[in-house]
Amino acid sequence: MRVGRPTLVWLLLSATVAGYLGFSLRRPAKVAFLPGPASDGHHQIEVACTTCHTPFGGVPQAACLDCHAAELERAQDSHSVQIFSDPRHADDLAKVDARRCVVCHTEHRPEITAPMGVTLPPDFCAVCHGEVARERPTHRDFPANTCASAGCHNYHDNRALYENFLAEHAVAQAATFPGRLPEREPWVAHGPGTRTPLSAADADGPVSSAPELVAAWAGSAHAAGGVSCSDCHRSNGAEWVDHPPRDTCASCHQVEPEGFLAGKHGMRISAGLDPVSPSMARLPMRAAARSEILGCNSCHDVHAIDVQRAAVGACVSCHADEHSESYPESPHGRVWLSEVAGASPPGSGVSCSSCHLPRVPRRVAGDLRTVVEHNQNDNLRPNEKMIRDVCLHCHSLAFSLDALADPDLIRRNFAGTPAGHIESIDMVLSRRNDDAESPP
């Protein structure tokens, strides 16, 4: 039987498409299978389908918790799965099964995706809490789609918004006052034994090593901690490597890489993809930085260990959005320059990292220590997550709520005063006064 030319062409095209799709399935980046753009939180790993999806099984809850469980635990998740295990919520779950992340956060649907990656209608809170508008006089005139407005309620993290916290910080306090960041407590896993500080004479690199690099290392925390050239460049007795891989840093610095890999700067590495580059960002980036790739030494000079550059210079060398561009002339930028110049005490300045890589308490090797959170996205969405660990060091709670609710003020990097006032604290005080005056 003779096969016609159209049939041969169709078979050839089918075989080509099947081959391409089969080849794509074997690659980490499965671009051909994307049903649409991912949300801002996941777009960097949208081609690593198996990070979230199970073949023919959808997105299991465990895939979400693999990345977000620790964050939700720290947030004391106000809508955790355990809460919905209570049989009293059976009727609510019939309307919105809030036990599964993907019910509220559906990826690849940009046309219905709101801030925080929520894909439910904006009045979804009223499904369970519709009685609040009827029972509380302060809420009667509020439309249901404003529940998650800045300074009001956030679904998972209300640590700076719950009633007792608002009342506790309602006392009269200056909007801004001199503050100090908590001191970092560096923790590195050197292993057993005590290391002897090293000097330039102890440099054990190749004879051709650049003198300026040796000098920078000799004055660094690495040399002071007894970390030699070969500890990084010839780890485990291997051949000398000019550019040690990121895992070399993680062999001593264990806490920081965990945060880095969980945030936007490192999440592609966690997903088995190439490191992120500023060219992949949805925010404006500097043209000169677009071809860079992000790793530990993108921000940290691994020889000089210049934490001041890592705190500001490294950030503004890539980011070109209005918020970043406004930093040098902002109140935050000015107090940072004062600290750098020695005119103000350590910890009194506000760098980029003061807010976006805050110093937070973490359990490390069984001890509670103050470490730098290297997940730069951890406290950005919602931005009220900054209040406890960042803003309250220098600002009142009332001012912090007002400032974080003003998008224009944020774009100007807080140069100026908030345009409006958030009434959350006022409502708490009014309610408590009413309760106190009500007859028993």
N, C-alpha and C positions, 0 to 999 in steps of 0.2 A: 504494500500500500504506500503510495507516494504522499509525503506530507507537503502541503502547500507553503509558499513563502510566508504568508501572514501568520500561519501557525508557528513556523520556525522563529519568526521575529518575536512572537508572543512568548514562546518557550525561553528564548534567549533572554528577553527582558525579565521574565519571572525568575530565571536562574540568577541573573545579576542582582536583582532586588533581594532574593533570598540569601545570596552569598553576602551581600552588604549587611543585611540585618543580622545574619549569623555572626559575621565578623564583629559587628558592633556590640553584640551581646557578650563577647569575650573581652571587651575593653573596659577599663574602669570608668571611662567617660562615655555614657550611653546617650549621646546627643540626639540620635535618631529617634529615640522613644519618648522624648519630652512632650507631654500633652499641652504644655503652656509654661510661661515663666513662673518661677517659684517666688515666694514672698521675699521681702528684704532680708529677713532673718536667715533664709536658707538658700538664697540664689547662688552663693558661691559653691555649694555642693549639689546643685540641682542635677548635675550630670552623673553623680554617684548614686544611682537609683537604689542599689542594694543597701545603702546606709539606712534607709527608711523602709523600703518595700521588701516584702517577702514574695518570691515568685508565686503567682497565682494565689497569694494569701493576703494581699492588701498591705496595710501598714499596721503592724501589731503595736499595742500599747507600750511594750517593752522597748521598741525602737525610739520612742519619744523620751522615755525615762532614762535610757542609756546616756543621753546628753543632758537632760534637764532635771533629773531626780535630786541631785545635790542642791541645785539652785532652789527648787521648790521646798526642800527640807529647811534650808536656811531662811526662806521667806515665811516659814510656818504656814504653808499653803492654806488659805482660808476656805478653799473649796476642794479639799483633798478627796480622794476616792473613799477614804474611811468615813468621811462625813455622809456620803451618799449611800453607804451600806446600811444606814438606819432605815428601817422599813417605813418610817414616817415620810420619807422622800419618794415613795413609790409613784405617787401621782405626778410629781414633778419630773421624775425620770421618764415617764411615759411621753412627756412633751419634749424634753431635751435630755438625752442620756449623757450627763456631764461626767460620767466615769471614764470616758475615752477622749483623749485630747483631740482626735481628728474630727469629732463631732462639731467642735467650735473652730478648729483650725484646719481648714481644708486647703492643701497646697494646689498650685497651678490654676488658681481661679482669680486672676488679678482684677477682674471686673467687679468682684464682690468682696475683695480683701480690704479690711479697714486697718487702722493702726493696731499694733500688737499681733498682726496676722489673723485677726478674728474675721470669720466669714459668716457669722450669724447676723441677723438684722440688729441695728444698734439699740433696740429696746428689749433685747433678750432678757435683761435682768428682771423685767416685769413678769416673766413667765412664773418665777418663784416668789417674787417680792412685791407683787402688785398691791398688797395691802398697806405697804409703807406710805404711799401717797395719800391713802385715806385716813390712816391712823395718826400720822405725825403732821401737825399744823405747819411746821417749817418746810415740809416737802410737798404740800398740796398743789402748788403752782408749778412744780418742776415736771417737764415732760420726761417720759420714761427713757428717752434716748440720751439723757444727760447724766445718767448714774455714774459713768466712768469718766466724767469730766475731771480735769486736774484738780487735786485737792479734795475730791469726794471719795470715791470708792474704786478700788482695783480688785479684780477678780481673785488673783492669787496672792498678792502681797499688799497687805494693809498695815504693815508694821509702823508706819508713820502717820496713819490715818484713823486708827481705831479710837473709839471715844475716850477711853481712859488716858491714852497717850496725848490726845489733843488737850484734854483738861489739865494734865500734868504740866504741859508747856504753855498754858494760857496766861501765866503770870506776866506782868508787865516786864519787858526786857528790850534793850536796845536792838534795833533791827540789825545792826552790824557792830561787832566788838572785836578787839584784838584776840586772836585765837592761835592755837598751836596744834599742828598735826601730831598724832601719837608717834613715838619714835619706832622706827623699824627694828625688828629683831631678826637679823639674817640667820638663816639656818641652812647649813650645807651638810651633806652626808659624806664626810671624809673617810668614814670607816674607823676601825680601832686605832688607838695610838694618838700621840700628839705630834703635830708637824712643826718643824723649825722654820722660822721666817728666813726668806732667801733674799739675796742681793744680786746686782748685775753680774758679779763674779761667778754666781751659781747658775747662770743661764746655760742650759745644756742643749741648745738648738744647733743647727748647722753653722759652720764657720761663716757662711754667707748671710746669716741673719742680719737684717737691717739694724744698725745701731739705735735708731730712733725707736724701733719697736721694743728692743731690749730695755732701753731706758724707761719707756712707758710701762712695761711689765714690772720692772724693778720697783717702781713707785706705786704699784697697784695693790689692791686687796688680795689678788692672787698670790703675789710674791710674799706679802705679809702673812698669808695663810699657809705658806709652804707649798704652793702649787707651782711646779716647775713647767718649763716649756714642753717637755716630753710628756707630762701628765695629760696634756690636751692634744698635742700634735703627734704623739706616738703612744696612744693609749693601748694598754694590754700588750705592750711589747711589739706592736705592729710597726710597719714601715712609716717613716715620717710623712705626714699629710699637711700640706700648706693650709688647707681650709678644712678644719675638722667638722664633721657633721653635727647637726643639732643634738643628737643623742649624747654627744660628748659633754655638752653643758648639763644635760639632764642627769648624768651620772653623779653629779654633786648637788646641783640645784634641782630638787625634786618638786617643790611646791609651785614654783613659778611656771615651769612648763605645763603643769596640769591646767592652770588658768589660761595660758597662752593657747593651748590646743582646744580649749572649750569656746574661745571667742572667735570673732571674725578674722583675726589676724592669723590664726593657726588651724581653723576648723577644716580647711581643705587637706592638710596633712593628716588629720585624724581620719578623714574619709578615704585615705589612700590616693589622693590626687596630688598634683604638683603644688608647691606653696603658692599662696595668694600673691598677686601683684596689684599695685594701685590701678593698673589698667582695667581690672575687673570690677572696680568699685562703682557704685551708683551715685556716690557723692562726688563733688568736684575734686580733682586731684591735680597736682602740679605736673606739667608736661615732662619736666626733667626726671620725674620719679616713676613715670608710667612703666618703664621696663624693669624696675627693681623687683626683687622677690623678698618676701618677708621671712626673717628668721631671727634668732636671738641677737645676732650681730648687726641687724638692721637698725636697732635702737641703741645697743650697747657696744661701745668700743671694747673689744675683748681684751685688749692690752692695757689701756689706760683706765678702764672701768669708770667712765665719766657719767655719773648718774644725773648730773645737771643737764647734759645733752639729751639723755634718755627721757628726762622729764618734760622737756619743751622742744628742743631743737629737732629731735628725731620726728616728733609729731608734725610740726609745721613744715618740715622738709617734704612731706607728702600731701597733707591735707590743705585744700585751697577753698573750702567752703567759707561763707561769710563769718560764721562763728569762729573759725580758726584764724581767719585773716584779721579779725577784730581784737584778738587776744593781746597783742603787744601794747595797745593803747587803752586797754580795759583796766578797771580797778584791780582785777586779779593779776594782770600782767605787771602792773606797777609795783604791787607788794612783793611779787616774785623777784623783780629786778632789785628791790631793796634788800631782800635776803641774800641774793647772789653777791651783791656789792658789800655785804658785811654790815650794812646799816641796820638790819633787823635780825633778831635771833633765829636760829635754825628751826624750821617747821612753821614759821609765821607767813611764808610766802605761799602763793597759790599757783602751782604749775598746771599744765595740762593733766599730768598724771595724778595730781592731788585729787581731782574729781573723777577722772576716768579710769585710773588704776589706783584706787584708794588703799590706804593702809587699814587693814581689817583684822579682827581676831579670828584665828583659825587653829584648829587642833592639829599639831604637827608632832609626830612620833610620841603621842600621848600627852604632850604639853600644849597649853594654850599660849600662842605667840601672836605678835602683831606682824603681819606679813603684807607684802604688796600683792593685791589681786591683779593678776595679769590678763584676766578676761575683761578686755576693755568694754565689752558690751553688757557686762553683768548688771550694771546699775542704770542703764540708759532707757530701758523700756519696761515699765513706765518710769519716767524720770523722778518720781517721788521716792524711788528706791535710794536716791542719793542722800535723802534728808538725814537719816540716822548716822550714816558712816562718813558723810562729807559736810553737808551744809551747816549742821548744828555746831560744828567746831567754831564757827565765826558768825553765825546768823541766828536770829530767833526763828522759831517754827513758823510764826505768822508770816514773816518776811519771806522765808523759804518757799512756803506754799504759793504766795503771791508771785514770786519771781519765776518759779518753775511753770506757772500757768500762763506766762506771757511769752508767746512765741517770738514776738519782735524783740523783746529784751534778750532772749536767748540768742537770737541771731547776732545781736550786737555784743555778745559775750558779757552781758549784764552791765553794760555801760549805761547808767541811768537808773530810774526807779520803776517799779512795776506799774503798769497802766491800770490795773484793776485790783480788787480785793476779793479773796476767797473767804466765804463766810462759815467755813466748817467749824472753826473754834468758837465763833459767836453763837452758832446753833447749839453747840454742846453746852456752853455756859447758860444760854437761855433756857434750855430744857431742864438743866439741873436746878436752876433758880425756880422754875415753875414747879418742879417736883418738891422742892424744899418748902414752897409756900402753900402747897396743896394740903387741905386738912386730911388727917388720917382717916 
